[in-house]
Amino acid sequence: MTGWLIKKTIQYPENTGDQRVRQAYGTLGSITGMVLNLLLTAGKILLGVLTGSVAIVADGVNNLSDAGGSLMALIAVRMAQKPDDEDHPFGHGRIEYLGALAVGVLIAFFGMELLLSGVKSIFSPGETAFSWLTVGLLAAGSLVKLWMARFYRILGKKTDNMTLLAASKDSLSDAIATGAVAVSAVLSMLFGWALDGYVGVLVSLLVLKAAWDVLKNTVDRLLGGKPNQQLGGRIVEMLMGYPGILGVHDLVLHDYGPGRSIASVHAEVSADSDFVAIHEVIDQAEREISRELNIPICIHMDPILTHDEKTEIARAQMAEYLAGLNPPLHLHDFRRVPGDKNINLVFDVVLPTQAREVAAIRDGINAHARTLDARYRCVVHFDRDYFAQHEEK
């Protein structure tokens, strides 16, 4: 049902790199969220007033905050589509992150309000009048929220929309909270247990947990969190498919908002290549990768010696040593520069982002090089690999 609704609403549902399609997804999710959350708010607050349940009223107020969050998401999605201008040459895509941040703050605010109401109800419990109709309506509300969580998640995953993904997490916690209220109503009817205030506190804690997740994920993106591993892997895979490209390193994704990244990367080519011909290959790669992945990319050529026997032996020896470390490391841009007394080995070593003992690694490299030839002196530059496979979770 969810997939059918998405396909019927958007003409080109799979072309999510198109900003018009992203806007259509975001608009669909936001409007759907506002309508359903307002209906749930009205129903739950009315039900809470009729039954005298603080927990149901709290759940309804929580849905009202979700409707406000959907409105913020809609505003953020629309504003993010503004074209670039003199002051914002890379567009306004990061407004979506600010929208997700606003949703998280709103959820946290209402979570604290619900927590205070629940605590007051524990110490000053009121009379409640639950019925099986109440339980049925709450169960239906929980199912609606489960559907909304899946709906938001599908849209958010397709378009890397932080605001919709935040709404998905919040809807899931809402479904659990509403289910808890329904269970407390059943227990109250069967055993006369006064659980309303305690369940109100539980609901508020779930809401606050959702707020924390939303805020943390959004702030991580704003501060420059871990880049898109799937996109980075696809760029490397495509580059290695072009003739004349021997290796790839120093891949960086610059994030200017969902669907608005810019990539830069170094491609190793043979120093003996026809530079006019290999430059045409690089230009072709830039055009085709940009078109297929909807991402501007700048490829820098790094010429390397491939037919110097002494250089290749030294490169293989140092590469073998680095591969045996924990975690394994690899090198690139290797040069052997003979001098009167010393032979400099100049190369870059790629480190995973969590590596911190750089000085110790450098000392180990130099010590190993001298065991191969006492004249060797290593001039090492360290790069960070933001797409290392062993870092994926």
Stockholm file with secondary structure:
# STOCKHOLM 1.0

chainA/1-393         MTGWLIKKTIQYPENTGDQRVRQAYGTLGSITGMVLNLLLTAGKILLGVLTGSVAIVADGVNNLSDAGGSLMALIAVRMAQKPDDEDHPFGHGRIEYLGALAVGVLIAFFGMELLLSGVKSIFSPGETAFSWLTVGLLAAGSLVKLWMARFYRILGKKTDNMTLLAASKDSLSDAIATGAVAVSAVLSMLFGWALDGYVGVLVSLLVLKAAWDVLKNTVDRLLGGKPNQQLGGRIVEMLMGYPGILGVHDLVLHDYGPGRSIASVHAEVSADSDFVAIHEVIDQAEREISRELNIPICIHMDPILTHDEKTEIARAQMAEYLAGLNPPLHLHDFRRVPGDKNINLVFDVVLPTQAREVAAIRDGINAHARTLDARYRCVVHFDRDYFAQHEEK
#=GR chainA/1-393 SS CHHHHHHHHCSSTTCTTSHHHHHHHHHHHHHHHHHHHHHHHHHHHHHHHHHTCHHHHHHHHHHHHHHHHHHHHHHHHHHHTCCCCSSCTTCSTTHHHHHHHHHHHHHHHHHHHHHHHHHHHHHSCCCCCCCHHHHHHHHHHHHHHHHHHHHHHHHHHHHTCHHHHHHHHHHHHHHHHHHHHHHHHHHHHHHCCCCHHHHHHHHHHHHHHHHHHHHHHHHHHHHTCSCCHHHHHHHHHHHTTSTTCCEEEEEEEECSSTTCCEEEEEEEEETTSCHHHHHHHHHHHHHHHHHHHTCCEEEEEEEECCSCHHHHHHHHHHHHHHHTSSSCCEEEEEEEEECSSCEEEEEEEEEETTCCCHHHHHHHHHHHHHHHCTTEEEEEEEEEETTCGGGCC
#=GC SS_cons         CHHHHHHHHCSSTTCTTSHHHHHHHHHHHHHHHHHHHHHHHHHHHHHHHHHTCHHHHHHHHHHHHHHHHHHHHHHHHHHHTCCCCSSCTTCSTTHHHHHHHHHHHHHHHHHHHHHHHHHHHHHSCCCCCCCHHHHHHHHHHHHHHHHHHHHHHHHHHHHTCHHHHHHHHHHHHHHHHHHHHHHHHHHHHHHCCCCHHHHHHHHHHHHHHHHHHHHHHHHHHHHTCSCCHHHHHHHHHHHTTSTTCCEEEEEEEECSSTTCCEEEEEEEEETTSCHHHHHHHHHHHHHHHHHHHTCCEEEEEEEECCSCHHHHHHHHHHHHHHHTSSSCCEEEEEEEEECSSCEEEEEEEEEETTCCCHHHHHHHHHHHHHHHCTTEEEEEEEEEETTCGGGCC
//
